[in-house]
Amino acid sequence: MNADSVLSHRRVPGPEAPHGEVPVPTGRGGRRSAWRGAAAALHSVGAVTTVLLALAAIGAAISEPVLIPSLAATAGVLHSAPTLPMAQPRSVVVAHMLGAGAGYAVLALAQSSPWSAALAGGLTFAATTLARTPHSPACATAVVVVLQTPAPARFVPLLLVASVVLVVAGFAASRLRRGAARYPVRWW
């Protein structure tokens, strides 16, 4: 058996093909869809920037760091792929709580180090998989907990509030732009 026996012998238009065989775009669909794509991207960039600025403002108002890297990643997920299971509110909120829990559990057993942070990230992935709450940015939450060792009594409530703020912002942003995918697909 050779490649010619399984590959199609259909002509593929290319630079060497006669012009009569190359399909020519008709209408203005290409430009229109390009504008829609640019408008959607601009909307998403604005929504992500706005919610991250809101988290930074909350942190500044209470003199606590509320904006952490994993929450910025969550904002990106919510606004770029709002229909994915990992973007749904249950996954966002529960996974970040599991990430914090895994981080503090590892800290209870080991010192803060890159090795223990890696372990906490892996444990978070396992916990979110078992809980059916996939959300990869939560692995970064566990790493932040282990490497930064924030006080749990302050960090966990702030993380919970910030996660809810991200979900509410995703909901609001999906309602502001006509034709946008509705967020969330399911609440729980």
Disulfide bonds with the S-S distance in Angstrom:
none
